[in-house]
Amino acid sequence: MRRIFAISVAALTTAAACKQTPTAKPVTQQHLPRIDSMAAIPQPLQIIDWHEMARRFDSTAYDFNAKGEHWPVVWWDSTGRNFPQPVVGLYTALNDQRQGTHNKGMFHESLSSMGAILGASLVGIDKSNQQGLNYVGMLKNYFNRETGWNIMMNNTVPEVAQLGGGYGRDWWYDVYPNMLFYAIYDKYPNEPGFDTLARSIADKFYQADSILNGNYNYSFFNYATMQPQKNNICEQQDAAAGHAYVLYAAYKRFGDPRYLEGAKRALKALEDQPKNTFYEVFMPFGALLSARMNAEQGTKFNARKFPEWTFNGTPECRDGWGVLLGNWNGIDISGIVGSTKDRGGYGFLMNTFDLSWPVVPIARYDASYADAIGKWMLNAANAARFFYTQYMPDEHETIPEHASVTKGVIGYEGIIHSPSYPEYAHLKAPVAQGDGPLWAKGNPPVSQFSVYSSGHVGFFGSIIRSTNIPAILQLNLLATDFFHDKAFPSFLYYNPYPEAKKVIVPLEGQAVDIYNTVTRTFVARNVTGSYELPIAATSSAILVMVPAGAKTSEKDGKLLANDVIIDYHFTE
């Protein structure tokens, strides 16, 4: 937890003076039934330092001299595919037999590399110049110009694609790397060549959306031939949200109105679906975009449909995909993401980390979801530690005897109710395991430890901080709100307790006026050091740290301070 400063006299003397104005009405909170059913305070409760975990993952995983069995987990690929430069591969799972020196070193996945590079960047590590290496620039090799797809893909070449996902089989594998790339691009806007690649991706997605013309009822899209296709994999209509996310990011970056048009059209295609089509990762981006474009562009998307489809676990094709709910033998697993039905429930580490990316920033654009987001994040932040062997009791793990090989930074791929493997059938739920041994002949038991999943820890690491109250978290709303307009530091606090609590909010830098978007009022003026925030029982606050003395104004229902929007729905 951050160092706690003394409460300033200004905070104490001004808080009472900042009464709610007669015209200000607190935001009515939305209720999502699945989140309402989660534990108020999950048990056993322990919020680990996710920021420190993310930094330790990076320093450990990117150590070429790491000692020990199955280490290091990085290697050099000198084949120079797509761009004439060597790149560093990162294992998908510990000792994955498909990787390293196998297959000429060419098989490494962008989901692993991009997730780890973005995760590290989110917690303050400059991956464009780390011990003389530019890991960010290396990502260009995933841009498949040799194949004519001209987008980021999960592998650098199709020759090894059959070993993993993507390349015209499973749509999310082809779209998600481009979303990850755009997030990285936001962190490294001056990386040479990235502007050109980002433009190419946006143009491809705009063209694809135009061809689809509202019909996303396909398994994948061939971005080389520009033709949609079907196969034995589910139709993935929620890929429309992936297209929309990239196009809206491109619009915010380049200002091209075509991209805004495409983003709106793609999201409308998803909104028009009569039933839930959540497949893997895209649906929550529809939730973010609907809230954000409604706030920024004045659109009228159904901002409730997408959060409900994300959390409720009843998609049309991939039945049960969503957010898990329950207490298994005294351990709360609510909040982790995956199948709610597969062998009693099977949640995944990467999906849990990645859901926080689009969900947490929603509160900036629609404060009516503050309670729901705060409660889900509390449950997810607590349950996610059980993917790591040092936090999961040995009797709930498939291979606790191999714990030392993880170096404390590599988690299991999943947590399941009933194990996939017959030899572990005696274990009681929840069981930490992974699918690595099922991917390739010869993959050892330790391949259940998931490098690719663990690299995404930076999402949690950048968003979550503990406070002086054990179950009240500070959630950074700007951390994963990529390509956002100018904004002041903004944080969500949710009180899950049945009584009011006072949270110490540390302040950094110059004095601030503190605005709460939930109550639509300034709660303190000219505060330095720290602020003692009172939060009513089972309620939330979203604090925007406005420079002290900033001039406020209203425009089109929005509240601005020094011409920066601090409340998108001030007069609604």
FENDA-V67032 format. One record per run of one state. SS is the DSSP state (H for helix, E for strand, L for the rest). FROM is the first residue (numbers start at 1). LEN is the number of residues. If there is no record, write none. Layout:
[[SS;FROM;LEN] [SS;FROM;LEN]]
//
This chain:
[[L;1;8] [H;9;7] [L;16;17] [H;33;4] [L;37;13] [H;50;12] [L;62;12] [E;74;4] [L;78;9] [E;87;4] [L;91;2] [E;93;1] [L;94;8] [H;102;4] [L;106;4] [H;110;13] [L;123;7] [E;130;1] [L;131;2] [E;133;1] [L;134;1] [H;135;8] [E;143;1] [L;144;8] [E;152;1] [L;153;5] [H;158;6] [L;164;7] [H;171;17] [L;188;6] [H;194;19] [L;213;7] [E;220;3] [L;223;4] [E;227;3] [L;230;9] [H;239;16] [L;255;2] [H;257;15] [L;272;11] [H;283;15] [L;298;5] [H;303;9] [L;312;9] [E;321;3] [L;324;3] [E;327;2] [L;329;2] [E;331;2] [L;333;4] [E;337;3] [L;340;2] [H;342;3] [L;345;1] [E;346;3] [H;349;17] [L;366;1] [H;367;21] [L;388;6] [H;394;3] [E;397;1] [L;398;2] [H;400;7] [L;407;4] [E;411;2] [L;413;1] [E;414;3] [L;417;5] [H;422;3] [L;425;6] [E;431;3] [L;434;2] [H;436;4] [L;440;5] [H;445;4] [E;449;2] [H;451;13] [E;464;3] [L;467;6] [E;473;4] [L;477;13] [E;490;6] [L;496;5] [E;501;6] [L;507;5] [E;512;5] [L;517;4] [E;521;7] [L;528;2] [E;530;6] [L;536;3] [E;539;9] [L;548;4] [E;552;4] [L;556;2] [E;558;4] [L;562;2] [E;564;4] [L;568;5]]
//
